[in-house]
Amino acid sequence: MDQKGYRRGSFQSSTSDEDMLEIAGASLDFSMADDDPPLDREMGGFSSYNGGGMNGTSTMMDFLEEPLPGVGTYEDFNTIDWVREKSRDRDRHREITSRSKESTWALIHSVSDAFSGWLLMLLIGLLAGSLAGLIDISAHWMTDLKEGVCLAGFWFNHEHCCWKSNTAFTDRDKCTEWKSWSQLILGHGEGAFAYILNYFMYVIWALLFSLLAVLLVKGFAPYACGSGIPEIKTILSGFIIRGYLGKWTLIIKTITLVLAVSSGLSLGKEGPLVHVACCCGNILCHLFTKYRKNEAKRREVLSAAAAAGVSVAFGAPIGGVLFSLEEVSYYFPLKTLWRSFFAALVAAFTLRSINPFGNSRLVLFYVEFHMPWHLLELVPFILLGIFGGLWGAFFIRSNIAWCRRRKTTKLGKYPVLEVFVVTAITAVLAFPNEYTRMSTSELISELFNDCGILDSSKLCEYVNDFNSTKGDDLPDRAAGPGVYTAMWQLALALIMKVFITIFTFGMKVPSGLFIPSMAVGAIAGRLLGVAVEQLAYYHHDWAIFSGWCSQGADCITPGLYAMVGAAACLGGVTRMTVSLVVIMFELTGGLEYIVPLMAAAMTSKWVADAIGREGIYDAHIRLNGYPFLEAKEEFSHKTLAMDVMRPRRNDPPLTVITQDSMTVEDVETIINETTYSGYPVVVSRESQRLVGFVLRRDLIISIENARKKQDGIVSTSVIYFTDHSPPLPPSSPSMLKLRSILDLSPFTVTDQTPMEIVVDIFRKLGLRQCLVTHNGKLLGIITKKDVLKHIAQLANQDPDSILFN
């Protein structure tokens, strides 16, 4: 793989995803990269290797009895070998267990090793919860900064500024301590000029925040853009993207997420919070050797960190665990389930302790409904589900088409200009409408809200008839002029959100999709809810209402319709089902509304799946060409391993290494003349009987170290992979034993194995490559990239799109 712009030259041992790529100010060029064990690529840094090390002066030794730094590690943009990593961990665990019986110190070490996973979860939960609280508080303050400033202390947002005010409850947003920009500059807030000044300041602040965000991302951490969930899914499937979960990405993503949300762009912070939590998990893994040195164990931690991210994003610990299981994780054993639960619990507890919204809740839009729903209301709930599915499918197709255009045209070369233009259009359109001017979280909160006696919102301006009020519950009432005005404004807000989100998601700033999707659904739901409410009020004698909605009763809750609509649209875009319902249930605390949520979520998924099978994250994975083998898709074609393996009929023969008859020079020639990631080892070229498989990277490191540290290793030295050295003349130079880097149990299938089984093996075992044999003789090799190309070809897609482009 030719890594343009990346490190070259001799290998430096590095085993973590935390290392930051040196890409500040450089464009990311992945045009030649692909999955790993790509057997047809140039390995960056090793492509021009000539093996010319120094001749050491040390005494002869049985080389590689001690593990070498770098052997068994992976290059950037490579897939890990799950089987080898799990085997290593089992060996390590067996060794610790056997030693624990020998001494007290070894027993303490064994206990600490077992406890380290739980300690790591505790640290991840604390850090993720703290960062989420910081992001929430900062974003709330900076969002309000676009409209004015608090004189009592500029660090207070609008709500906190007015807490100590003596103004009446209905005028709580008009306290004297809070000044709009026109009041501060002109001394008054009324009139056309004051409105224009406030408008101007709103747009200027929005542009300032978004430009600062995109410049920080471009200059310091290009990986901090987007939601991060497609890449995290790919990383959890075993792919390595160094720097994606590093410390620079964490710092820049945290800062720019606040700026992007505050700018008023149609995006949310919930998806990026999963990325932030995974960065925390990856960085904290370096404190524990068990997780630092094992890529498979580290991915178990990242699955738990993803759960903690959703836990703090929505205040939904159980929903977070289910989200990690359903949506992002590739390998999710029972132990990871428990640890995810613990990490999500600690993260939610930490956020609750910080109390970022001042309402003793974990989210801004926590609501409680009091009235039960009626069976006939399932009809509008299912209609909302259909709308959610249609919107999801429309959004995915439109957004992917726009992102593809961004990648294939000059538009992608001007990320700062794109962010500037989209922010300017968003801010100019948003300010005149109070429902688009407020932050999306506040909008959802208002739409979910069930109108009470003291509510001063336009949505609650009904014609009051207090004679029919019983207790705290308000009956269904006729809509006043304020409600009709709000309906028109919400309809305009819906049109704006539907279209502007298509162009916003995928820009070079941190951007989540959960909140914009929920906003679209919540607006549609509230509009439908008010329509059904007014229908029931004016036509309560109709047959459909007569049994359960008598005059003066409170039977329709428009806020519930908004909640169901939000779930439907989010489900249509992401194709989540179980985790979505649980997240929405945890948001509202209402067990009795689970059935409407389930009906809407399932309907939206069915409708969206009928139009297009992929959710937004899977679509972006395919668009970017990440080597992700989807576990949910069925392989139903009748092809055989021999149809997919390489070499094909007209290809040159498979490059192999013999077990005891090749010299250092022969092996170095193979490394220089080929671009493969690994080589099968056979008894001899004539017999082609398989011995094992050796990785190119391990060969290079081992030969380089042998030349430096082992006496007598020269170009004519024989390399052998057997237990005993082959018989050679006495005058021969020292031999090099490399048995310890040989995989003696590579996965093999016969040439007649159905590809259905091969694909299943690759999915369930996370293989890098599989060797193909016939009557015990080596025939060819199938890599993960070959499988992905084959699936793409059968789906009438371009097989060459399976590149890291």
N, C-alpha and C positions, 0 to 999 in steps of 0.2 A: 504494500500500500504506500503510495507516494504521498507522504504527509507534507504538503506544501506549507511552508511557514512554521513547521514544528521542529522539535529538536532532532538533530542528526548526529552521526558519529558513533563513538563507542557507547555501549549500553551502560546506563546508570541504573542501579537497582531501585525500583520504585514499585510498591505493591498496592498503592491506594488510589481510590477515585478522588482523593482529597486534593491531590496535586493540581495546581492551577495551570492550565495551558497558557503558554506565552502567546496570547492572541490579542493583546491590547492594541487596538487600532488596526488590526488586520482583518481581512474578510475570511470567513470560514470556508475553506474549499475542500469539500468532501467528494469531489467528482470521481476520484479514483478509489475511494475506500469502499469496503463492503464488509460482510459478516465474516466471522472468522472461522473456520479454518479455511478461508478462501484459499483455494489452491491455485488461483490464477491471478495473483496480485503481487505487487512489489512491496516488500516489507520496508517501511520507512526506517532509515537508520541502519538497516542490515543489507540493503540492496547492493551496496558496493563493497561488501566485506571481503577482505583478502586473507584474513587469518594470520597476518604477519606479526605475531606477538614476539616477545623476547624469549630467548632460551634461558630458563631458570637455572639456578645452581644448587637447588635443594636436592635432597636425597630422593631416591625412587620411592614412590608410595602407591598404594592401591587407591587410585584417584576416585574422588566423589564418595568415599565412605562417609565423609562429613558433608552435610548439605551446603551447596554453594549459594551465595546470595544471588537472587534473580532466577535460579532454576525453579521451574514450576509456577512462575508468575506469568502474567499476560500482558501483551502489547495493548496500546490504546485501540479502540474500535475493534475489539476481538470479543468472542463469546467465551465464557468460562466453561470448563469441563465439570459439570455438576457431579458426575460419578466419581471423578478423581478427588474433588473437594470433599465430598461426603465421606469417602474412604479415608482420606487424611484425618478428618475429624474423628472418625471412629478409632483409628489407630492412636491418636493423641489421647482420647478418652480412656482407652484400654491401658495405655502406659501410666496415666495418672492414677487410675484405679488400682493397678497392681503395685505401684510405689506407695500408695496410701497405707498399705499394711506393714510397711517397713519401718516407719518412724512417725513420731508425732508431728514433726514439721511437714512431712509429706501429706499427712492426714489433713492438716490445716490448709495446705495448698489445694487439696482436693475439694474441701468444703468451699473455699473462696472461689474456686473455678466454677463450681455449681451455682454459687450465689451471684456470680458476676453478671449473668444475664438479667437478673431482676434489678440489680443495682443500675445497670445500663438503662433499663426501661424507666427507672425512677428519674435518672438524670435527663433523659430525653423528654419525659413528661414535664419536668420542671422548666427546662429551657424552652420547649415549644410553647407552653402556656404563658411564660413570661414574655416571649417575643410577640405572641398573639395579642396579649394585653397592651403592649407598647404600640403595636400597629393600630389597634382599634382606637386607642386614645388619641394618637397622633393624627390619624385619618379624620376622626370626628372634628378635631380642632381645626385642621387645615381646610376641611370642606367648608366650615363656617367662616373661615378667614376670607373666602371669596366674596362674602356678602357684608362683612363688617368686622368690628373689633370690640373687645370688652375693655372698658375704661378701668374697671376695678383690678384688672390684671390681664395682660394681652394673652396669657397662656390659657385662659378660660374659654371654652367654646360657648355658644349661644345659650344652651340649656343650663350649664353650670353657672354662667354669669348671672342668670336670672333667678337662681334658687333662693337667694337671700333678699330678693326684691319684695317690696310691699304692694306690688300691683295686684289687681283682682285676678282671680283664677282664669277668667275668660281672656284677659289681656296679658297672660303670662309670657308671651313672646315679644311684648312691647315694653320691656322694662327700661328704665332710664340708664342703667349701667351699660347696656349694649347699644352701640352706635353703628348705623350703616355708614358706608363710605361717604355718601352724600351729606349725611348729618355731620360727619367729622370734618369734611372739607368745606362744605357750603354753609353749615350751620342749620340746615333744615332738610327734611326728607320728602317734602311734597313738591309736586310740579314736574313738568316735562324734563327740565334740565337735570333735576335730581335723579330722575329715572334713567336718563341717558348716561349720567356719570356712574350710577350703580351698575348699569349694563356694561359699560366700558371696563370698569374695574373687575367685574366678574370674568369677562373674556380674557383680560390681561393676566389675572392670577391663574386661570385655567391653562393658558399657553405657557406661562412660566413654569408651572408644576410639571406639565407633560414634557416640555423641552428638556428640563433638568433631568427628568427620568430617562428619556431616550439617550441623552448624552452620557449619563453615568453608565447605562447598560452598554452602549457602544464602546466607551473608552476603557472600562474596567472589567466587565463580566458579560460578554455576549450571551452566555448561557442563562442569564437571569431573565430573559424575555419570555413571553408566553405564559401558559399556565403551568407547564412542566409535567403534567400528568402523562401525556403520551411518551415522553422520554423516560419517566420513572417506571412506567409499565415495561418499556424495553429493557431498562437496566435490571429490573426485578426478574425478567426472563433470562438474564445471564449475560447481557451485553455490557461492555465496559465503555463508558464515555468519561474519560478522566477530566476532572475539573467541574463536571456538571453538578456534583454535590460537595464542592469544595468551600473553603472558608470565604474566598472572595465572592463567590456566587451567593452565599448566605448573606453577607454584609450588604452587597449591592441590591439583592432582591428585597431585603427587608426595607431598605431606604426607599427604593424606587416604587415598591408596592404602595407605600403610603402616598407618594407623589402622584402615582397614576390614578389611584382611587379618588384622591382629593381634587384632581383636575376635572372631574365630572364626566370623564369618558364612560361609555357604556360597557363597563367591565366590573368584575367583582374581585374580592381578595380571597375567596374560599379555596379555589383551585391552587393558586400560588402558595397558600399556607401549607398545603400538602408538600409542596417542593421545599419550603422553608423547614418543615419538620423533618423531612428526609435528609436535608443538609445537616441538621442538628444530629440526627442519628448517625450519619456517616462520619462526621467529625469526632463525635464521642466514642465511636468504635475504636479509635486509635489509642484510647486509654487501656484497652484490654487486648492482650496478645491473641486470645482465642478468636476474636472477631477481626483484628487487624490483619492477620495472616491467612484468613480463610474467606474467600469470596462468597461461598454459598452461605456460611453462617452470617456474614454481613448482610446478605439479602433478606434473611429472616428478620434481622433487626430493622431493616428499611421497611418491611411490610408492617411491622408494629408502629414505626414512626409515621407511616402514612395514615394509620388509624388515629394516632394522636393528632395529626394535622386536621382531619375532618372533625375530630372531637372538639377542638378549640374553634374551628371555623363556624360550626353550627351549634355548639353547646350540646352535642349529641354523641356521648361516648359509645353507646351500643351501636348507633348508626355508623360511627367511624370504623368500628371493628368489621361490621358487615360490608361497608364500602371497600375496605382493604381486601376482604375476602372475595367479594363479587366483582370488583371493577379493576383493581390494580395488581393484585398478587398473582404470581405464576406458580409458586410453591408455597403452600400454606399448611404446614403440619399442625397437629393439635397443640403442641407446645407453643407455637407462635400465636395461636388463637388466645391462649391464656395471657401471654405476655403483651399482646396487643391490647387486650382488655385492661390490663394493669396500667400500661402506658397512657391509654385514653382516659382512664380514671384520674391518674395523677395530673395529666394536662388540663382536664376539665376542672379539677379541684384548684389548681394553681390560678387558672383564669378567673374562677369564681372568687378567689381570695383577692385578686387585683380589682375585681368589680369595675371593668372599664366603662360600662354604660350607666353606672350609678343607680341601676334598678334591681340590684341583687339577682340579675339574670345573666346567663352566659351569652345571650344574643340580643340584638336591638329589637327584633320583632317577635318577642314572646307574647302570645295571646291566650286568652281563656274564653271559650264560648260556653254559654249556659243552657242553650236550648237544644234538645235532641233533633235529629234530622228525620224526615219521613221517607218511607220507601219510594214514593213517587218522585222524590228529588233525585233518585238515581238516574233518571232520564237526562236532566241537565248536567249531572256530573259526568255521565258517559259522553255527552256532547262536548264537554270541556276536554275529555280524554281524546276525542277525535281531533279537536282543534290542536291539542298539544302534539299529537302524532304528525299532523300535517305541517305544523310550524317547525317541528324538529327536522323532518325530512327536507323541507324547503331550506331551512337554515344550513344544514350540513352541505347540501348540494351547492348552494350559493357561496358559502364561505370557502369550501374547498376549491371551487372555480376561481374565486378571487385570489386565494393563496397561491394557486398554481400559476395564475397570471403574474403575481408578484415575483415568483421564483424564476419565471421564464422570460420576463421582459425587463426593461431598464428600471421599472418601478422599484425592484428589490435593491437597487444600488443607492436609493435615496431614502433610507429609513427615517431620518430626522425630518425631512420635508413631508413625508407621508403622515407622520405623527402630528406635525404642525397643522397640516390642512384638515385632517380628521378632527382634531381638537377644536380648531377654529369653527368648523361647521357645527360640531356638537354644541359648543358653548353659545354660538349665535342663535341656534334653534331652541336651545334649552331654556334660556333666561326668561322669555316672555310667558312661558307656561310654568306655573308654580309646581306642577307635578313632575316636570323634567328638571326644574332648577334644583330641587332638593336632592339629597343623595339617594341612590337607588335603594339602600337599606331602609332609609326613613320612608320612602314611597311604599315599599312592601309592608312596612309596619303600619302605615296609615290604611292601606288597602285591606290588611288582615283584621283591622280593628273593628270591634262590634260597637256600634254607636250607643253611648250612654247619655244621661241627662246633661252632663257638664261638658260634653264634647263640643268644641267650637269649630271643627273642621267643616268645610263646605259639603263634604260627603254626608254630614249628619244634620244638614239644614232641612229637616222635615217640618211639616205643619203640625205643631204640637197640640194635642188634646189631652191635657193632664187629668181630666175627669176619669178617663179610662185606664189610668196608670195603676198597676197593682204591684206594690213593692218596688224592687229595683228594675224589674223587667219592663221595657217599653214595648207597647203594642206596635204592629205594623202601621205605619202612618203614610199619609200622602206626601209625595216628594215636593219640597219647596223649590224656589228658584235657584237656590245655591246648589242643590243636588243636580238639577238639569245643567247648570253651568259646569259643574265638576264632571259630568258625563261627557260633555263635548271636549273638555280639556283632556280627559283620560283617553278618549278615542284618538285625539291628535297625538298624545304621548305614546299610545300603542303603535301607531303607524311609524313614528320616529324611532322607537326602540327596535321594532322589527327590522328596519332597514339599516340603521346606523351600527347595530351590533355585528352585522355581517362584515363590515369593513374594519371594525375595531379589533375583533378577535384574531390574533396572529401577527399584530404589529410588534415592533421591537421594544415593547414595554411589558412589564408583568401584567397579565390579563387573565382573569378567571371568567368562567362562563356560567357558573351556578346562579349568581345574583341577577344578571341580565335576563336569563331564561325564566327565572322565577318571576321577575317583574312583568315580562310579557304575559305570562299565564295569570298572574295576580290581577292585572288590569282587565284582561278578558273575562276573568271570573267575576270580578266586582261588577263589571258592566252587566253581565248576565244575571248576577244575583239581584241587583237593583231592579232589573226588568221583571224578573220572576216575582219579586216582592211587590212591585206596583200592580202587576197582573193579579196577584192574590188579593191585594187590598181593594181594587176596584171591581173584581169579579169573584168575590168570596162565595157567591152562590152557585158558581159553576160546579159541575159534578166532580171534577178532579180536586177541587179545594173544599167542597162542602163537608167532607167527613173529618177533616183535621185542621182546617184553617178558618175558623169562624171570625166574624167581625170583632175587632178589639183584642185579638190574640196575637202573640208574638211567635209567628211560625216560620218565617224565612230569615236566615242570617246571611246577609250578603258577604260578610267577612269570611264565612266558611267556603263560599263559592270561590273567593279569591285564593284561599289556601289550596283548594282542590285544583284550581286552574294552574297555580304555581307548580304543584307536583306533576301535573300532566305535561306541562311544557318542559320541565327539567328532565322528566322521563323520556320525552320524545327526542331530546337532543343527546342525552348520555346513554339511554337504554337501560338505566338502572331500574330495578323493580323492588326487591326486598329491602335493600339498604335505603332506598328513596322513601319508602313508606315509613320506615322506622325513624329516619331523620325528621320527616315532617311531623310524625307523632311526638317525638321528643321536643320539637319546637313548640308545639301547642299544648302538650300535656293532656290531650283529650283522647282517652281510649275509645270512646264511642264513635269517633270519626275515622277509625281505621278502615272500615268497609268502603266509604266513599273514596278514600285515598287509594285503596287497592284497586277499586273499579276504574278510577281515572288512570292510574299508573299502567295497569294491564292493557286498557284500551289504547292508550297512547303508544305503548310498545308494539302492539299488534298492527296498528295503522302505520306507524313509522317503518316497521320491518317489512310491511307489504310493499312499500315504495323503495326502500333501500336497506340492506341488511346491516350496514355498519353504523355504529355510534360515532360521535364527533371525534373521540380520542383514537379509535381504530382507523378512522378515515385519515387523520393527521399522521398516524404511524405509517400508513401506506403511502401517503403523499411524500413524506420525507424519506421513504425507502429504508426504514429501519428493519433489521432482520428479526422480525417478531413473528413467531409461529403461533397463531391464534389457537388456543386450546378448545374454544367453543365451536369452531367450524368442523363440519363433518367432511371427510375425504371419501368420495363415492365413486371414483374412477377405477377402471380395471387395468392399471398399468403394473409392470413388474420392476424390480430393482435394476435389472439389466437395461431397462429403457431409460433410466435416469443417471446411472453411474457414469463416471469418466474413468479411463478414456473411452470415447465413442469409436465407431468403426474406422473412420479415417484419421483419427488422432494419433500422435506418436505414442509409443508404449508408456505404461505407468513408470514413473521414476521411483526406483527402490534402492535401499541400501542393504548390502549383504551382511550377515552377522559376524563374519570373522575374516574377510578377504579384501577389505578396502582400506586404503591408506588415508592419512589425514588430508593429503593433497586431493585424492579422489572425492572425499566428502566435501572439501572446500570448493571444488569445481562444481559439484552438484548444487551447492548453496548459491554460488555466483550465477550459474546458468539458468536456474529455475526460480520461480517466485512463489513456491508452495509454502504452506504453513507447517507442514509435517511430512514425514516419509515413512512408508511401511518398511519394516525390516524383514528380510526373507533369508532362508537358509542359503540359497544360491540362486543366481539368475536363471539357471536351467530348471531347477525344481519348482521355484516360485512358492515353496511352502512357507506359510506365514509364521513369523516368530513374534512380532510385536509392532509397535508404532512409536516413533520418536518425533518430538516437536523440533522444528527448525530453530526456534529461539533457544531451547535447551542445548542443542548441539553447538550453536555459536558460542554461547557463554562457557560451556564445558571445554571446548577446544581452546578458546582464548585463555582461560585460567590454567589449563594444562601446560600451554606453552610458557606461561609465566612462572609456574610454581613446580612443575614436574621436570626433573632432570632427564635429558635425552630425548625429549619429544621433538621430532622434526617432521618435515613434510612426508617423508617415506615411512613414518611410523604407522604400524597397522592398528586400526581401531577394531576392537571386538566387543560384542554384546553378550558373550556367553559367560558361564561361570568360570571356565578354565581357559587359559590362553592357548591359541592354536600352535602347533609345532612349527618353529621357524629356524633357519640357520643361526648358529651362534653369533655371526657377525651382524645380525639384523639390529636396527636401532630399537630403543625401548618401545613397548607397545602401550596403547592407551585403552583402558577398560572403562566402558561407559554403560555398563549394564543397569546402573542405578537410575539412569534417566529414561530407560526403555519401559514403555507401558506393555506389560506382558499379557494383558487381558483386554485388548481392544475389542470393541463390539463388532461382530461380523454377522452378515446375513448371506444366504445363498442367492445366486442370480435369479432364481425363480420365486423369491419372496414377493408377495403382493405389496405394492407401494402403500396400500392402506395400512398394513402392519408397520412398514418402515416409518411412515409419518407418525404413527402412534408411538413408536419407540423414541423418535426424536422429541416429540412433545413431552412424554411422561418422564423420560430420563434426562432431558436437556442435553443431548449429545452435540458435540462439535462435528464429528464425522463418524462414518460407519464403513467398514471395509466389506467388499463383496467377494465371495469365494465360489468356486465350482469344483466339486469333488476334492475339497481341501486345498486347492491351489488358489492363489490370489489372482482375482480378475480385474478389480477396479476399486473405486472409492466413491462414496456419496457424502457430500458435505451439507451443512444446514442451508447454505446458499443454493445448492443444487435442488434441494427439496422446495425451497421458496420459489425458485425460478420455475420449477415444474408445476407447482400449484398455480402460479400466475399465468403460465402458458395455457393450462387447461381452462382457466377462467377468461380466456381471450384478452389477457392484459399483456403489456410489454414486459417480458421476463427481465430485460436489462434495467427495469426500474428498481429491482431489488439491489440497490446500492445505497451506501450512506451518502446521499447527495444533498 
